[in-house]
Amino acid sequence: MEAEIRAEFESSGFSIGGAGPEDAAQILSTLLTYCINYKMSPADLVSNWEVYYLNRQLDGLKLERSYLDGFLSHLQNEVKERLIEEEANLHVYSSNDVDMLVDNSHADEAAFLDTPGSKQEKPPGESSNTELTPLTSDRPSSSRMAKTNGERITPFATRVNKFTQQYVLNSDNAASMPSKHEAETTEDELIRRIQPSQRCSLEVQRSQPEPGCRFMYDRMEDRFNYLEDRIRKSATLFSASGLCGEPADATLASEEKIFAVGMVTCDGEGRLNEKSILLQGSVEHSRGERVRLDLKDLDHFSLFPGQVVGIEGRNPSGHCFVASKLIDSIPVSVDAQLPSAKKQAVDNGSHPQNSDAGTLPRALSLVIAAGPYTTTDNLLFEPLQELLSYACRKQPQLLILMGPFIDSDHPDIKKGTVDQSFHDIFYSEVLTKIQDFTQYLGNTVRVILIPSVRDAHHDFVFPQPAFDLNLPEDITHQISSLANPSLFSSNQIHFGCCTVDILKQISGEEISRKLPGGKPGDRIGRLATHILKQQSYYPLYPPAGGVPLDFSLAKEALEISSTPDVLLLPSDLAPFVKVLSLGEGNDDQKQFICLNPGRLAKGIGGGTFVELYYHEDTSRTNASIIRI
């Protein structure tokens, strides 16, 4: 079994090593113990290691003894979370429970000492109502939010470190970024109202499908047409680029070097490895047949199922294509631009300052967050309220909120213990707070809501239509909902967004080989560039479990025709903000910003979000990851 563990790690691009063979043997023995104790197969162990490796952003691809203690803690947490999910009535006690018990004992003691005669009647002008007041009258504070739900004090409300910066992009140019002293204000501080900024423009290039669309009716023919169109279109782009020869049939035996275009597939239902890679061609060039790929002559590659690639090589036997060159980036069409007819301006005629979006500078201030927006121990949506309070102080031009809003994985939602419908919770706890926020800041702010397949109150399909908000007319120009995925622009800055966790899903299926003796690569950056290189928001095939991919809706909705300036990919992986390029070491390639804001709420505590100041290009753009 130790040999199987070593083989699984090596097939995923990792090596097990130390100071000598004895260290490697000891590490393997420890890993074998993990498999036995936690009843995992070697493949499951490697999958858990990849999640730990990405979340910790470890350097190098060698598993050393110093990593084992942290990896063991990760496995223990995974087992604990699985037990909690399986046992509905099981509670794992922690220090938070001790604090809650201490607080409750003080409350009971105070109630015991308080006699009816000691209670004084309040003047008629005072109110005993402890409900949250709208942002239009007063900004809600942390202390007031902590006393909701019958004076209940939640672990989130008692956290100590609030709004701390975890990471800053382009810190040398961060003069315009808020300082850490400005990040948090107490209830008694006066809010300094700055001069209202200019209202940003908003144009929607692609937001499909439309609300109320018909789904769950895709046929096998739709699946075939979707895959065939991807391969055939990619072959056309490779041919038109002039960088490669005319695509040929890779399944035919030939001693001559040929160029072929096809989709990477696996020869079975297991995980992809170097021995199981097949190339599936189009019906036009190879009748849709598959041929085995031999990558022994390639010094580096990065592949996953569903990836469309161009390959140069020979097929001497007719059964195995020996690759000598691999191109994993589909060329961009020369006329790849968004038709003006498809642009939808989301501006109101009563606001002439935005009638001409082209006159606005390429500068924008944003706050970007992804759900869940409430902790797992309640449905008070305290993290969302804190985020809106922070945005009230910073006054960004654009607030982007990505789902899930009503998380289907929340314990109360899964158990069905709530006494409201999911739609009622969304409108009363989420949309009402956002309306109060926009009314407080006025017409200078915009809010964009993007759903997730984890939203319990929305259509369970991907691509996913936008929310049908039914807002009052006086606020529709401020709050917009877009489809998942979507492409839009604000102040001539183009954004692409997909709330499906494609980064985590590709990371679990990808195999790679790095240059011999090369520096450790940026794996998260490589995973993100796969999205744009494949010109698809979801290039993985077959789709991961839990992704309701409807192929009848996917053709146009998932296509990325041009590189956006900012790519939003919320994920369960560690939050990041990166400046990436599609070219390897080529400065001429367009650079773009890819970010994962993390989850606003994690368990019973707070998570992270991103504050972004985009100015002209990536070199003068500032961004910070903030822990709420």
C-alpha positions in Angstrom: 0.0 0.0 0.0 3.0 2.3 0.6 3.9 1.8 -3.1 0.3 2.8 -4.1 0.6 5.9 -2.0 3.9 6.9 -3.6 2.5 6.2 -7.1 -0.6 8.4 -6.4 1.5 11.3 -5.2 3.8 11.0 -8.2 0.9 10.9 -10.6 -0.3 14.2 -9.2 3.1 15.8 -9.7 4.3 15.5 -6.0 7.3 13.7 -4.7 8.0 12.2 -1.3 11.4 13.0 0.0 13.6 14.1 2.8 17.2 14.1 3.8 17.6 10.5 2.7 15.8 7.2 1.9 15.1 6.6 5.6 13.1 9.9 5.8 11.1 9.0 2.7 10.3 5.6 4.2 9.2 7.2 7.5 7.0 9.7 5.7 5.4 6.9 3.7 4.8 4.9 6.9 3.1 7.9 8.5 0.9 8.4 5.4 0.0 4.7 5.6 -1.1 5.3 9.2 -3.3 8.2 8.1 -5.0 6.0 5.5 -5.6 3.2 8.0 -6.8 5.5 10.9 -9.1 7.6 8.7 -10.2 4.8 6.4 -9.0 6.5 3.2 -7.7 5.1 -0.1 -4.4 6.5 -1.4 -6.4 8.5 -4.0 -8.5 10.1 -1.2 -5.3 10.9 0.8 -3.7 12.7 -2.2 -6.9 14.7 -2.9 -6.9 15.9 0.8 -3.2 16.7 0.4 -3.9 18.8 -2.7 -6.6 20.9 -0.8 -4.2 21.4 2.1 -1.3 22.3 -0.3 -3.4 24.9 -2.2 -4.9 26.4 0.9 -1.6 26.8 2.6 0.1 27.9 -0.7 3.1 25.7 0.1 6.3 26.1 -2.0 7.6 23.2 -4.1 6.1 19.9 -4.9 7.9 17.8 -2.4 6.1 16.4 0.6 8.5 16.8 3.6 8.3 15.7 7.2 7.7 19.2 8.4 4.3 19.3 6.6 2.9 16.2 8.3 1.7 17.8 11.5 -0.3 20.4 9.7 -1.6 17.8 7.2 -2.8 15.7 10.2 -4.7 18.6 11.7 -6.3 19.2 8.3 -7.4 15.5 8.1 -8.8 15.7 11.7 -10.9 18.8 10.8 -12.2 17.0 7.7 -13.3 14.0 9.7 -14.9 16.2 12.3 -16.9 18.1 9.7 -18.0 14.9 8.1 -19.2 13.5 11.5 -21.2 16.7 12.1 -22.9 16.4 8.8 -23.7 12.7 9.3 -24.9 13.1 12.9 -27.5 15.8 12.9 -27.7 16.0 16.8 -23.9 15.8 17.3 -22.3 18.9 18.8 -18.5 19.3 19.0 -17.7 21.6 21.9 -15.0 24.3 21.6 -13.9 27.4 23.5 -16.8 29.3 21.9 -19.2 27.1 23.9 -17.4 28.0 27.1 -17.7 31.7 26.4 -21.4 31.3 25.6 -22.0 29.4 28.9 -20.1 32.1 30.8 -22.2 34.9 29.2 -25.4 33.0 29.8 -24.6 32.5 33.4 -24.0 36.2 33.9 -27.3 36.9 32.1 -29.2 34.5 34.4 -27.5 35.9 37.4 -28.6 39.4 36.4 -32.1 38.3 35.8 -32.2 36.6 39.2 -31.1 39.8 41.0 -33.5 41.9 39.0 -36.8 42.1 40.9 -40.1 43.4 39.4 -40.1 46.3 41.8 -36.6 47.5 40.6 -37.8 47.9 37.0 -38.6 51.4 36.2 -41.0 52.5 33.6 -39.4 54.1 30.5 -40.5 57.5 29.4 -43.0 57.5 26.6 -40.4 58.8 24.1 -38.1 55.8 24.7 -38.5 52.5 22.9 -37.5 49.0 24.1 -37.4 47.7 20.6 -33.9 46.1 19.9 -34.5 45.4 16.2 -32.0 46.7 13.6 -32.8 50.2 12.3 -32.5 51.0 8.7 -29.3 52.5 7.3 -31.3 55.6 6.3 -31.8 56.6 9.9 -28.7 55.3 11.6 -25.9 52.8 10.7 -26.3 49.6 12.7 -23.4 48.8 15.0 -21.8 45.6 16.1 -23.1 45.9 19.6 -26.7 46.4 18.5 -26.5 43.5 16.1 -25.1 41.2 18.8 -28.3 41.8 20.8 -30.8 40.5 18.2 -32.8 37.3 18.6 -33.6 37.7 22.2 -30.4 39.4 23.5 -28.4 36.5 22.1 -24.7 37.1 21.8 -23.2 35.2 18.9 -19.5 34.1 18.5 -19.3 36.3 15.4 -20.3 39.4 17.3 -17.7 38.8 20.0 -14.7 38.4 17.6 -11.7 40.6 18.4 -9.8 41.4 15.3 -12.1 43.1 12.8 -11.3 44.2 9.2 -7.7 43.3 9.2 -5.7 43.3 5.9 -4.5 39.8 5.0 -2.8 40.8 1.7 -2.2 44.0 -0.3 -1.6 44.0 -4.1 0.8 46.7 -5.4 1.5 47.9 -1.8 4.1 50.4 -3.2 1.3 52.3 -4.9 -1.2 52.0 -2.1 -1.5 55.6 -1.2 -5.1 55.6 -2.1 -5.8 52.5 -0.1 -7.4 52.8 3.3 -5.0 52.4 6.2 -5.5 49.9 8.9 -6.4 52.6 11.3 -9.3 53.6 9.1 -10.6 50.1 8.6 -12.5 49.9 11.8 -14.5 52.5 13.7 -16.3 52.3 17.0 -20.0 53.0 17.5 -19.3 56.5 19.1 -17.1 57.7 16.2 -18.4 60.3 13.8 -18.6 59.2 10.2 -16.7 61.5 8.0 -18.8 61.9 4.9 -16.5 62.4 1.9 -17.5 64.2 -1.3 -19.8 61.9 -3.2 -17.9 60.2 -6.1 -19.1 60.1 -9.6 -21.6 57.4 -10.4 -20.1 54.6 -12.4 -21.5 53.3 -15.7 -22.7 49.7 -16.1 -23.0 47.8 -19.3 -24.0 44.1 -19.6 -22.3 42.2 -22.4 -23.5 38.8 -21.6 -26.0 37.6 -19.0 -27.6 34.4 -20.2 -29.9 32.6 -19.7 -32.8 34.9 -19.1 -35.0 34.6 -15.9 -37.8 32.1 -16.3 -35.9 30.1 -18.9 -36.7 26.4 -19.5 -34.1 24.0 -18.2 -33.6 20.3 -17.4 -34.6 19.5 -20.9 -31.2 19.0 -22.5 -30.8 15.9 -24.6 -27.9 13.7 -25.5 -27.8 15.6 -28.8 -27.2 18.8 -26.9 -24.3 17.3 -25.1 -22.8 16.0 -28.3 -23.2 19.3 -30.1 -21.7 21.3 -27.3 -18.5 19.2 -27.2 -18.3 19.0 -31.0 -18.7 22.8 -31.4 -15.9 23.4 -28.9 -13.4 21.1 -30.7 -14.4 22.3 -34.2 -14.3 26.0 -33.2 -10.9 25.5 -31.6 -9.5 23.7 -34.7 -10.7 26.6 -36.8 -8.9 29.2 -34.5 -5.7 27.1 -34.5 -5.8 27.0 -38.3 -6.6 30.7 -38.7 -3.7 31.7 -36.4 -1.1 30.5 -38.8 1.1 29.3 -36.0 0.3 25.6 -36.7 -0.5 23.5 -39.7 -3.9 22.4 -40.8 -5.5 20.0 -38.3 -5.3 16.3 -39.3 -6.6 13.0 -38.0 -4.5 11.8 -35.1 -5.9 8.3 -35.1 -4.3 7.4 -38.5 -0.9 5.7 -38.5 1.7 8.0 -39.9 5.5 8.4 -39.6 5.2 12.0 -40.6 4.8 14.8 -38.0 1.2 16.1 -38.0 -0.8 18.6 -36.0 -4.1 17.6 -34.3 -6.7 19.3 -32.2 -8.9 17.4 -29.7 -10.2 17.2 -26.2 -8.4 15.5 -23.3 -10.4 12.6 -21.9 -9.7 9.7 -19.5 -9.9 6.0 -20.6 -11.9 5.2 -17.5 -13.9 6.7 -14.6 -11.0 7.2 -12.3 -8.7 10.1 -12.0 -6.6 11.2 -15.0 -2.9 10.0 -15.1 -0.2 9.8 -17.7 -1.1 6.3 -18.7 -4.9 7.0 -19.1 -4.9 10.2 -21.3 -6.9 10.0 -24.6 -7.3 12.6 -27.3 -10.8 12.8 -28.7 -11.0 14.5 -32.1 -13.9 16.1 -33.9 -16.3 14.3 -36.2 -15.0 16.4 -39.1 -11.3 15.4 -38.7 -11.4 12.0 -37.0 -15.0 10.8 -36.9 -15.0 11.6 -33.2 -12.6 8.7 -32.4 -10.1 8.6 -29.6 -6.4 7.8 -29.5 -4.0 7.2 -26.6 -1.5 10.0 -25.9 2.1 9.4 -25.0 3.6 12.5 -23.3 7.1 11.1 -22.5 8.8 13.6 -24.8 7.3 16.6 -23.2 9.2 18.3 -20.5 6.2 20.1 -19.0 2.4 20.1 -19.4 -0.8 20.7 -17.5 -3.9 18.8 -18.5 -7.4 18.1 -17.2 -10.4 16.2 -18.6 -12.4 18.4 -21.1 -9.4 20.6 -22.0 -9.1 21.3 -25.8 -5.5 21.3 -26.9 -3.4 21.4 -30.1 -0.8 18.6 -30.3 2.1 18.0 -32.7 3.6 14.6 -33.0 3.5 11.2 -34.8 1.4 8.1 -34.6 3.6 5.3 -36.0 1.4 2.4 -34.9 -2.1 3.9 -35.3 -2.8 3.2 -31.6 -0.7 5.7 -29.8 0.0 9.4 -30.7 3.5 10.4 -29.5 3.4 14.1 -28.7 6.4 16.3 -29.3 4.7 19.7 -28.7 1.5 20.7 -26.9 -0.4 24.0 -27.0 -3.0 24.4 -24.3 -4.1 28.0 -25.2 -6.7 28.3 -27.8 -5.8 31.3 -30.1 -8.1 34.3 -29.9 -10.1 35.3 -33.0 -8.9 38.4 -34.7 -12.4 39.9 -34.6 -13.1 38.7 -31.1 -15.1 41.5 -29.7 -18.5 41.9 -28.2 -21.2 43.0 -30.7 -22.7 46.4 -29.7 -26.1 44.9 -30.2 -25.6 42.6 -27.3 -24.6 45.4 -24.9 -27.2 46.4 -22.5 -26.8 49.7 -20.7 -28.1 49.6 -17.2 -28.5 53.3 -16.8 -31.5 55.4 -16.1 -32.5 58.3 -18.3 -33.0 60.5 -15.2 -29.3 60.4 -14.6 -27.7 62.3 -17.5 -24.2 62.1 -15.9 -23.9 58.5 -17.1 -25.4 59.0 -20.6 -22.0 58.7 -22.2 -20.0 55.9 -20.5 -17.1 56.5 -22.9 -16.3 59.9 -21.2 -15.7 58.2 -17.8 -12.1 57.4 -16.8 -11.0 53.8 -16.5 -11.0 54.1 -12.7 -13.3 52.4 -10.3 -13.5 51.6 -6.5 -15.1 48.3 -5.6 -15.9 46.0 -2.7 -16.3 42.4 -3.7 -17.6 39.5 -1.6 -19.0 36.0 -2.0 -21.4 34.0 0.2 -22.3 32.5 2.5 -23.4 35.7 4.2 -24.4 34.3 7.6 -22.7 32.0 10.0 -23.6 28.3 10.4 -25.0 28.8 14.0 -27.8 31.2 13.0 -29.6 33.0 10.2 -29.0 36.6 11.5 -26.8 37.5 8.5 -24.4 39.4 10.7 -21.4 39.2 8.3 -23.6 40.8 5.6 -24.6 43.6 7.9 -21.0 44.2 8.9 -19.9 44.3 5.2 -22.6 46.8 4.4 -21.5 48.9 7.4 -17.9 48.8 6.1 -19.1 49.8 2.6 -21.0 52.7 4.1 -17.7 54.1 5.5 -15.6 53.4 2.4 -18.4 54.4 -0.1 -17.3 52.4 -3.1 -18.8 53.1 -6.5 -19.6 49.4 -7.1 -20.5 46.6 -4.6 -20.4 43.1 -6.1 -22.1 40.4 -4.1 -21.8 36.8 -5.3 -23.9 33.9 -4.0 -24.8 31.8 -2.2 -27.1 34.1 -0.3 -29.5 31.5 1.1 -26.9 28.7 1.3 -28.4 25.2 0.7 -25.5 23.8 2.8 -26.5 25.8 5.9 -27.5 23.4 8.7 -30.8 25.1 9.4 -31.7 25.1 5.7 -30.7 21.4 5.3 -32.7 20.4 8.3 -35.7 22.4 7.3 -36.0 24.0 10.7 -36.7 27.6 9.4 -40.3 28.9 9.7 -40.1 31.1 6.6 -39.8 30.2 2.9 -36.4 30.6 1.3 -37.7 33.5 -0.8 -39.0 35.3 2.3 -35.6 34.9 4.0 -33.8 36.3 0.9 -36.1 39.4 0.6 -36.3 40.1 4.4 -32.8 39.4 5.5 -30.7 40.2 2.3 -32.5 42.4 -0.1 -34.0 44.7 2.5 -30.5 45.3 4.0 -29.1 46.1 0.5 -31.9 48.5 -0.2 -31.2 50.3 3.1 -27.6 50.5 2.1 -28.3 52.0 -1.3 -30.7 54.5 0.1 -28.2 55.6 2.7 -25.4 56.3 0.1 -27.7 57.7 -2.5 -27.4 57.5 -6.3 -23.5 57.3 -6.4 -23.4 53.6 -5.5 -24.3 50.5 -7.6 -24.9 46.9 -6.3 -24.6 43.8 -8.5 -26.0 40.5 -7.3 -24.9 37.2 -8.9 -26.5 33.9 -7.9 -24.9 30.6 -7.1 -26.1 27.0 -7.7 -26.0 26.7 -3.9 -28.8 29.3 -3.5 -31.8 27.4 -2.0 -34.3 30.0 -3.3 -33.1 30.0 -6.9 -33.1 27.8 -10.0 -30.7 24.8 -9.6 -29.1 24.9 -13.0 -25.8 26.0 -14.6 -25.7 28.4 -16.5 -28.0 30.1 -14.1 -30.4 33.0 -14.8 -30.3 36.2 -12.8 -32.5 36.8 -9.8 -36.0 38.3 -10.6 -35.8 41.0 -7.9 -39.1 42.9 -8.6 -37.6 46.1 -7.1 -39.4 49.5 -6.9 -38.8 51.7 -9.9 -36.9 54.3 -8.0 -34.1 51.8 -7.1 -33.8 49.6 -10.2 -31.0 51.7 -11.5 -28.9 51.0 -8.4 -29.4 47.3 -7.8 -28.9 44.9 -10.7 -28.8 41.1 -10.9 -26.8 39.2 -13.5 -26.6 35.6 -14.6 -24.0 33.1 -13.5 -21.7 33.3 -15.3 -21.8 36.9 -16.7 -19.7 39.5 -18.5 -20.1 43.2 -17.8 -18.2 46.4 -17.8 -18.1 49.5 -15.6 -16.3 52.7 -16.5 -14.8 50.8 -19.5 -13.4 48.1 -17.2 -14.5 44.6 -18.2 -15.4 42.0 -15.6 -16.0 38.3 -16.0 -17.6 36.3 -13.1 -18.5 32.7 -12.4 -19.7 31.6 -8.9 -19.2 27.8 -9.6 -16.1 26.7 -7.8 -14.3 25.8 -11.0 -10.8 26.4 -9.5 -11.3 23.7 -6.8 -12.8 21.3 -9.3 -10.0 21.6 -11.8 -7.4 21.3 -9.1 -8.9 17.9 -8.2 -8.6 16.7 -11.8 -5.5 18.3 -13.2 -2.2 16.5 -13.7 1.0 18.4 -14.5 4.7 18.1 -15.1 7.1 21.0 -14.5 10.3 21.8 -16.2 13.2 19.8 -14.8 15.1 21.9 -12.3 12.6 24.7 -12.7 11.3 26.9 -9.9 8.0 25.9 -8.2 5.2 27.2 -10.3 2.2 29.2 -9.1 -0.4 26.5 -9.3 -3.4 28.7 -8.4 -2.4 31.1 -11.1 -2.1 28.2 -13.6 -5.5 27.0 -12.7 -7.0 30.4 -13.2 -5.3 30.9 -16.6 -6.9 27.6 -17.8 -10.3 29.4 -17.8 -9.2 32.1 -20.2 -6.9 29.8 -22.3 -9.9 27.5 -22.9 -12.2 30.5 -23.5 -14.9 28.9 -21.3 -16.1 29.6 -17.8 -16.5 25.8 -17.3 -14.0 23.8 -19.5 -14.1 20.7 -17.3 -15.8 17.6 -18.7 -17.4 15.5 -17.4 -18.7 18.1 -14.9 -18.0 17.6 -11.2 -20.7 16.1 -9.0 -23.2 18.7 -7.8 -22.9 20.9 -10.9 -26.2 20.8 -12.8 -24.7 21.7 -16.2 -27.4 22.1 -18.8 -25.8 21.7 -22.3 -28.8 23.2 -24.1 -28.0 26.5 -22.4 -24.2 26.3 -22.2 -23.0 27.1 -25.7 -23.2 30.9 -25.6 -23.5 31.4 -21.9 -20.1 29.8 -21.0 -18.1 31.3 -23.8 -15.4 33.9 -23.1 -14.7 35.7 -26.4 -12.1 38.2 -25.0 -9.9 38.5 -21.9 -11.6 40.6 -19.2 -9.7 43.1 -17.1 -10.9 41.5 -13.9 -11.9 37.8 -13.5 -13.9 36.9 -10.4 -13.7 33.3 -9.4 -15.0 32.8 -5.8 -13.8 29.5 -4.4 -13.4 27.5 -1.2 -9.6 27.6 -1.7 -7.5 30.3 0.0 -8.4 33.8 -1.1 -6.1 35.6 -3.5 -5.6 38.6 -5.8 -3.1 37.9 -8.6 -2.0 39.7 -11.8 -1.7 37.1 -14.5 -0.9 36.8 -18.2 -1.8 34.2 -20.7 1.7 34.2 -22.1 4.6 32.4 -20.4 7.2 35.1 -19.7 5.8 37.3 -22.5 5.3 40.9 -21.5 3.4 41.6 -24.7 0.5 39.5 -23.5 -2.4 41.4 -21.9 -2.3 41.2 -18.2 -5.5 40.8 -16.1 -6.4 40.6 -12.5 -7.9 37.3 -11.1 -9.3 37.3 -7.6 -11.0 35.0 -5.2 -12.5 37.0 -2.4 -13.0 33.9 -0.2 -16.2 33.3 1.7 -17.6 36.1 3.8 -18.6 33.7 6.5 -16.8 30.5 7.5 -18.4 28.3 10.1 -19.3 30.3 13.1 -16.8 33.0 12.4 -16.0 35.6 9.7 -14.3 35.1 6.4 -12.8 37.5 3.9 -13.7 39.9 1.1 -11.7 42.1 -1.3 -11.5 45.9 -1.7 -10.3 46.9 -5.2 -9.2 50.2 -6.6 -8.8 49.8 -10.4 -6.9 52.6 -12.1 -6.2 52.5 -15.9 -4.2 49.2 -15.8 -2.9 46.5 -13.5 0.3 48.3 -12.6 -1.6 51.1 -10.9 -4.3 49.0 -9.4 -4.5 48.4 -5.6 -6.3 45.6 -3.9 -6.5 44.2 -0.4 -7.9 41.0 1.1 -9.7 41.9 4.3 -10.7 39.5 7.0 -14.1 40.6 8.4 
